[in-house]
Amino acid sequence: MAVLDIIRISLYALLSMLLSPKRLQQRAWRTEYTFRLIKKLLNESSHKSIEWMREREAILTPFSFALFKVIKQQEQLGGVSCISYAPKNLAKKDVPGTDQERLIVYLHGGGYVIGSAKGYRVTMAKLSLALQSKVIGVDYRLAPEFEIPAAQDDCVSVINALLGDERTQGKKIIIMGDSAGAALCLSTLISLKALNRHRAIHACVLISPWLVATHQEQLELKHQQSDILDGEILTHWTSTILTNEPQQGAFLDLSTMDVADLPPLYIQAAGAEVFTQQIDSFVDRLASENVNFHYDCFENQFHVFQTFSPFICEADEALEKIADYLKTVP
């Protein structure tokens, strides 16, 4: 049934392109087709169980020839399942990916309810190759099976395990994530600060962070037609993850977090996504408090388009910008 649904939705997206080919400027035809496919899938999932979406998302896991250029490994870090990718030329040495300058920890998106490290294999492989570095994807626990802050606890456990590993000593540890995964980066930094370990993180990359998951007042709803996300799907996810707001609010609303002592930040967002208002507000706070950050907004693109390579040709440009920034981190 899941395969049939993907075929049906793919044909729907194709037909819609033929009947209504108009698209936003700076969106390639292939980008627009991918956008319509994903939006249709998410729209249908807002009336289904979380498991329904997970099964169909797994079928859409992308492939790229970049995967032939990296070595994949299953790892356990701090008791958390992870998948790592390292360029083959580095992995031929004694310990795969441990003698390069940087080590990237990637926290996938998916509203805390869907997504996996495997689903981000192409994104991580391309970053690994661009940076000639090992990239570790974290399979943190998802809601509703595991309540927030289980996801945050897992991410902190992974970072603590890396900081305690003698093979990572002297390396630049960078955390990166998209959407809910980007928010997890920030909540992880908050937890590390409480442990006085935050200065061990050399940089943080946030792709379209979902900074306020507790309510929708800060959504740019005028972008609902141009983004894969809308109020309905976000309400569905929020109702799933927010089971105890007094205790979970601090993990899910990062709009007022203390930004002092944050590592250098690189933020990417899409100009046609529903999170632009909350991201712009956060960026304004960073600027007013003199935080070291750089911000790029891609006009007319949709939420986390960067993670849909190779379906979306513009994604590679955005990933290259991330790599270029991280190469400058001292």
Sequence and secondary structure as in RCSB ss.txt:
>XXXX:A:sequence
MAVLDIIRISLYALLSMLLSPKRLQQRAWRTEYTFRLIKKLLNESSHKSIEWMREREAILTPFSFALFKVIKQQE
QLGGVSCISYAPKNLAKKDVPGTDQERLIVYLHGGGYVIGSAKGYRVTMAKLSLALQSKVIGVDYRLAPEFEIPA
AQDDCVSVINALLGDERTQGKKIIIMGDSAGAALCLSTLISLKALNRHRAIHACVLISPWLVATHQEQLELKHQQ
SDILDGEILTHWTSTILTNEPQQGAFLDLSTMDVADLPPLYIQAAGAEVFTQQIDSFVDRLASENVNFHYDCFEN
QFHVFQTFSPFICEADEALEKIADYLKTVP
>XXXX:A:secstr
 HHHHHHHHHHHHHHHHHH     TT  HHHHHHHHHHHHHHHHHTTS HHHHHHHHHHT    GGGGGEEEEEE
EETTEEEEEEEEHHHHTSSSTT SSSEEEEEE  STTTS  TGGGHHHHHHHHHHHTSEEEEE    TTTS TTH
HHHHHHHHHHHHHT GGGTTSEEEEEEETHHHHHHHHHHHHHHHTT GGGEEEEEEES   B S STT  GGGTT
TSS  HHHHHHHHHHH S HHHHHHHHB TT   TT   EEEEEETTSTTHHHHHHHHHHHHHTT  EEEEEETT
  TTGGGGTTT HHHHHHHHHHHHHHHT  
